[in-house]
Amino acid sequence: MYISRIEVRPLDVPLLAPFTIAVSSLEHVANVVVRLELDDGSVGWGETPTLPSVTAEDQATALHLLQESAGALIGRNTGEWRRIAHDLADHIPGYPAVRAGLEMALIDALCRSWRVPLFRFFGGWQSSIVTDITIPICECDEAERLATYYRRMGFTTLKTKIGRDPSQDMDRVRAIWRGYPGCRLVLDANEGYAPEQALDLLRELRGRGIEPSLLEQPVPREDWEGLGRLAREASIPVAADESCRSTHDALRITREGLAQVINIKLAKCGVVEAMAIAAIAKAAGIALMIGGMVETRLAMGFGAHFAAGLGGFTWIDLDTPLLLGQDPVRGGYVATGPTYDLDVGTVGHGGMLDW
């Protein structure tokens, strides 16, 4: 089977409310969709997310690079998907979200041609996942309202963004705890803290009877010493997100004991590289988390199949489709509250757009 056509288009979707994190605020998704067709007529779908404060690509750059890369892939044998991923990494090493969109579409098309669900391609460990849901940086009354609402929806894990102002972060976490006392709580600073700020916040929270379950990327990516200090002193697991974008990063984290958890995001490294990172973490006894950027059910569905197929993911953070103002994707997984059912009688990841 050979690649016969690749098309890319902007994918613009409004959010229900602004999504604010330590380094940016987003009001709508401005991603790129990839449609890849094989010579047997099978069609695969991928998505390149663009979040300029986090990804190297903005939408215009992603469109240009995807169109440029597509030409070199026409006629390639899809059975060589690992080699194709390697060649893309050589061609555009600095743009992993572009590579991820192409790899997603390629592997999805291959699975649709083979008539197998994507989670079985990755190993078939399980056929459903249970995600957390994220409360962005917002006013305390809104944070409390959202926590109460998500509790009623059946979510057991809440994730909240922190990292702009420790005092405001403290007030927001307390509000969330009022809305959902005893929830499994993830704090994600998106590189916004110094180590001492993170330790102070945890001490103050404990003094008020609040014990978070996970501290995600508390310090800047390059602050390896600070990350390692928190892994030793925080007394809760620390997850490396922005600090783990490659197998090289994963090896350093495991060798030096810099985190207890690695957050894999396909847009940070591509699909094939993500498989290698997962293998390194599992071999080293590091827990796994699956996450994403701000994406639709195309990329989030692929991520869900990836994690379910490989298995061994302790933390699932694939919630952004639940935060969109509309759902442009037809088919794919079925969400019931926090549970995504992947085995719904479709092949590949099952999602598609009206083209």
Stockholm file with secondary structure:
# STOCKHOLM 1.0

chainA/1-355         MYISRIEVRPLDVPLLAPFTIAVSSLEHVANVVVRLELDDGSVGWGETPTLPSVTAEDQATALHLLQESAGALIGRNTGEWRRIAHDLADHIPGYPAVRAGLEMALIDALCRSWRVPLFRFFGGWQSSIVTDITIPICECDEAERLATYYRRMGFTTLKTKIGRDPSQDMDRVRAIWRGYPGCRLVLDANEGYAPEQALDLLRELRGRGIEPSLLEQPVPREDWEGLGRLAREASIPVAADESCRSTHDALRITREGLAQVINIKLAKCGVVEAMAIAAIAKAAGIALMIGGMVETRLAMGFGAHFAAGLGGFTWIDLDTPLLLGQDPVRGGYVATGPTYDLDVGTVGHGGMLDW
#=GR chainA/1-355 SS CBEEEEEEEEEEEEEEEEEEETTEEEEEEEEEEEEEEETTSCEEEEEECCCTTTSSCCHHHHHHHHHHHHHHHTTCBGGGHHHHHHHHHHHSTTCHHHHHHHHHHHHHHHHHHHTCBHHHHTTCSCSEEECCEEECSCCHHHHHHHHHHHHHHTCCEEEEECCSCHHHHHHHHHHHHHHSTTCEEEEECTTCCCHHHHHHHHHHHHHTTCCCSEEECCSCTTCHHHHHHHHHHSSSCEEESTTCCSHHHHHHHHHHTCCSEEEECHHHHCHHHHHHHHHHHHHHTCEEEECCSSCCHHHHHHHHHHHHHHCCEEEECCCGGGGBSSCCCEESCEEETTEEECCSSCSBTCEECCC
#=GC SS_cons         CBEEEEEEEEEEEEEEEEEEETTEEEEEEEEEEEEEEETTSCEEEEEECCCTTTSSCCHHHHHHHHHHHHHHHTTCBGGGHHHHHHHHHHHSTTCHHHHHHHHHHHHHHHHHHHTCBHHHHTTCSCSEEECCEEECSCCHHHHHHHHHHHHHHTCCEEEEECCSCHHHHHHHHHHHHHHSTTCEEEEECTTCCCHHHHHHHHHHHHHTTCCCSEEECCSCTTCHHHHHHHHHHSSSCEEESTTCCSHHHHHHHHHHTCCSEEEECHHHHCHHHHHHHHHHHHHHTCEEEECCSSCCHHHHHHHHHHHHHHCCEEEECCCGGGGBSSCCCEESCEEETTEEECCSSCSBTCEECCC
//
